[in-house]
Amino acid sequence: MDIPDYLHGHVHEVVMMESDGAHKRRLWAVILGLVPFRDGDQWCIMLGANVQEGVCGFGKTPEEAMWDFDKAMSKPL
């Protein structure tokens, strides 16, 4: 299917947004259905009873906290 020249930019933008959305849906916090909450001046995502026993991610934004949580899920005990 040929895409008219004037739509190429829009098609590229839509493809990039879909790709970004698919990537974010693979984050552990999203898969587990965790909800970010404020902890002082940062956002936190936590799995477990507390910071010492669970897995946590922190960031200036909820998205940063989700990426930090994803890294923490890959760390060995």
Buried (B, 14 or more C-beta within 10 A) or exposed (E): EEEEEEEEEEEEEEEEEEEEEEEEEEBBBBEEEBEBEEBEEBBBBBBEEEEEEEBBBBBEEBBBBBBBBBEBBEEEE
